[in-house]
């Protein structure tokens, strides 16, 4: 999976938006103002930071060389996914979805309901 595919998948999430709060060289993907993905397009190979359940984050890092602790992020809750072609495309898509879902779960009830999510 390449960076344009990752960007397309991030923007396909409900109410997702691309922002550049850290300047034009860093793309941040948010839902209701909360970040679920971050990419630096000029990185070679491209990389994307994604939120992840801490236990699963450790498992992924052990299983895949292209998944490392989140660069400049809380390493317990974020992974950096290196888009070097070694990861299955389905896994990268699933990790984007997982990151988005974790962020949505942490939103205020009113924001979740605005997205059509069940309030819990």
N, C-alpha and C positions, 0 to 999 in steps of 0.2 A: 504494500500500500504506500502510495507516495503522499507528499504533503497536500497537494490540491484535493486528493480524495479525502484526506483527514479533515480538511477545512470544509468540504462539502458535507461530510457526515456531521460535523459539529453544527453547522448552520441548518441542517435538516431537523435538529431537535426542536421541539415545540418552544416557541418564544425565545430562541437563542439569538444572540447578537454578537457581532464582532466589534471589539473596541481596541483602542490603542492607548491605554492609560500610562504606559511606560515609554511612550514614544513610538514613532512609526516603524521601528525595527522589531517590535514585539506585538504579536497578535494575541489578544485575550478574548476567549469565548465565555459569555456569561448568560445566565438565565435569572431574570428578576434582580439584576445587579450583582449576582454572585458568580464568581469564576468557577468554571468546570474544566477548562483547558487553556493552555498557554503554549504558543509556538513562536520560534524565532526563525523566520523563513530563510535567513542567510546561513544557518547552520548546515554543515556538510559532514555526515549525512544529516538530513532534517531530524528534528526531535520535537516531541510534544509532551508536555507535562499534564498528567491526568490524576485526578483524585482517585483514591482506592481504599477499600476497607483494609485496615492495617495488617490483619492476619493474611489476607489474600495477597497484599503487596509483597510481603516476605516470600510467599510461595512462588509468585511470578518471578521475582528476582533470582530465586534459586534455580528455577527451571529455564529461564531465557537470559542469555547474555545481553540481549538488546533491551532489557528492562532493568533499570538501575534506580537507586533512590533519587527522589525528585531534586533536580538541580535548583538551588536557591529557593527551595520550598521546605515545608515541614516534612522531613523524610519519613516520618511515621505514616503520614496520610497521603503522600503524593509520590508517584513514580514518574521518571522520565522514560519515555518509550522512544527508542532510536529506530527511525524508519530506514533501516539499511537493507530491507528486503528479506530478512531472515524470519520475520514473524508472520504467521498466517493472517491474511486479510480479515478473516472472520474474527480472529482474536482482537485485532486492533479496533475493529468496529464495536465489538462487545465491551472493550475497555472504555471507549468513549461513552457508550450508553451507560455503563456502570458509574462513571464519573458524574455524568449528568444526573442520574437517578439519586446518587448520594447527595448532591447539592440540592435537588428538588426536595428530598426528604427533610433537609434542614431548614427549608424556607418556612416562613410564617404560614399558619393555616390559611389565611385569606389569600396569600400568594399561590399556595398549592391549589386551592379551590379555583382560583382564576385560571390556572393551567388545565383545569379539568381533572385534577388529582383528588382522590378521596382525602378528606381531612381526618387526621388521626389524633 
